[in-house]
């Protein structure tokens, strides 16, 4: 373990170990992160005469956040999906550099624009306003035309409930980018309690004539005209978890869910309705239980499986896949550099 400073920022230098082509060992990583967090907390408490037991914000918070996500105390729908798809990638992707025009960065920009648009007073929601919001949300080096394509795609989407109509944004009652954490999540119709808390961020929840509907924007490249997204191979599982969590947190009944695909030319129908049947909810119950059992088992060993599934769109992701597939590299240390905070804020 080593702490270094580069360009006014502090980093923890540690490593993960590649055991073979399908397994990584992260014991050193988690021990170094925990030791660093403990040191930061101790020194902060000594300096400020406090008794904090974890880092709430600022210097070291990214390290604390990593420990929190792998504590087993809670999970998010997207985390569960990524973990089931590729456990090793769910960890190492935390350390990948984001590229301005990577799918994740494009998605983040689009979501930020949609959040600001639907937070406008209803009378100000003219669709042309979407284009006005683009410049203030573009990341450095991001291609405006790519973002423009997604905005144009959304601009042209009809009402998901009434396909021949335009969606009336000026009368739409909705929550946008709604964040929450459902503790002791109990699904009454199944008699089922989720094994830990569920943290979530819902893109949008529409209230239309007393009917609550979840919508999730998908800016990736869908298969089968987007229909796969509505299956358990896609996003159905995550969207059922959203449904459970928000029904409990908001004390409402969620009746429908839709995936919205903006700006993808290959998709002719840009929304897909999800099947919220009792049968699918039972499948989801089994999926959650299996995920949590496997996750906690892996956490005890700190060894995680690598698969060929998932998105390998950034250079870091492509390089990691190449390294894992290299038969000449076994029992090798892979350096990892984790951001701690600004050097001027250091307590180390």
C-alpha positions, 0 to 999 in steps of 0.5 A, a space after each residue: 500500500 502506498 499513498 501518492 500525490 499527483 496534480 494536487 490529488 491523493 491516491 491509494 496505490 494497491 492491487 488486485 491479483 489475477 489467479 487465473 483466467 476466470 478469477 480475481 482475488 481482491 483481499 489486498 485491495 479491501 484490506 488496504 482500503 479499510 486500513 486507509 479509511 481507518 487511518 483517515 477517520 482516526 486522524 480526523 477525529 483526533 484533529 476535530 475532537 469528534 467520534 465519527 465511525 465512517 467517512 460521510 463526505 469529502 476526503 476519503 469518501 470514495 474509499 468509504 463508498 467502495 466499502 459500503 457497496 461491498 458490505 452486504 448491508 444494501 444493494 441497488 438494482 443496477 449493482 445486482 444486475 452487473 454483479 450477476 452478469 460479471 462479478 469481477 467487472 462489477 469491482 474493477 469497473 469502479 477504477 476505470 477512467 470514464 471516456 467522454 463519449 463512452 456509453 456510460 458518459 453519454 447516458 449520464 449526460 442524457 439523464 441529467 438533461 431529462 432530470 432538469 427538463 422534468 424539474 421545470 415548472 409544467 408550463 415551461 416544459 416545451 420540448 424545444 427546451 431539451 435542446 437548450 439544456 444540452 450545452 450546460 450538461 456536455 462533459 469536456 470533449 463530449 460529442 454534441 451531435 451524439 447527445 443531440 441524436 438522443 434528445 431528438 429521439 426522445 423529442 419524437 417519442 409518442 405517448 407510451 400509453 396512447 401511441 398515436 398521441 404526443 405526451 403532454 409534458 405540460 400536464 404531467 405529474 412526475 417524480 424525476 431521478 427519485 432517490 431512496 433506500 428501502 429498508 426491511 423491504 417487504 413484498 406483501 403479495 409474496 410474503 417475502 422480505 428482501 435480505 437487505 436494504 435496496 438503494 435505488 434511483 428511479 429515472 421517472 415515476 409518472 402519476 397519470 389519473 392516479 395510476 403510478 408508472 415507472 419509466 427508465 431511460 436506456 441509451 445503450 444499443 438494444 437487441 431485438 428492437 429493444 424487446 430483450 430489455 424487457 426480459 430477465 436477460 435485460 432490465 426486467 429484474 431491476 425494474 421489479 426491484 424498483 417497483 417493490 422499493 418505491 411501493 413501500 417507500 412512497 406507499 403507492 401501488 405501481 401498476 406499469 413500467 416502461 423502458 424508453 429507448 431515445 435516439 437509437 435509429 435501429 429501434 422502431 418502437 422506442 418504448 417497451 412495456 414490462 411484464 409485472 406479473 405475479 409469476 415474474 415477481 416470484 422469479 425475481 424473489 428467487 433471483 434476489 435470494 440466489 444473488 445475495 447468497 452468492 454475493 455474501 459467499 464471494 465477500 467472505 473469500 474476496 474472490 470474484 469470477 470473471 465472465 465474458 458478459 457485460 459491456 467492454 466499451 472503454 479502453 480500460 475495460 478492453 484492456 482488462 478483458 485482454 489481460 484476463 484472457 491472456 493465458 501467459 499471465 497467472 497469479 499476477 498483481 494488477 496495480 490499482 490507483 484509487 482517488 482519495 481526495 484533494 491533497 490540500 484536504 488531506 489528514 494523512 
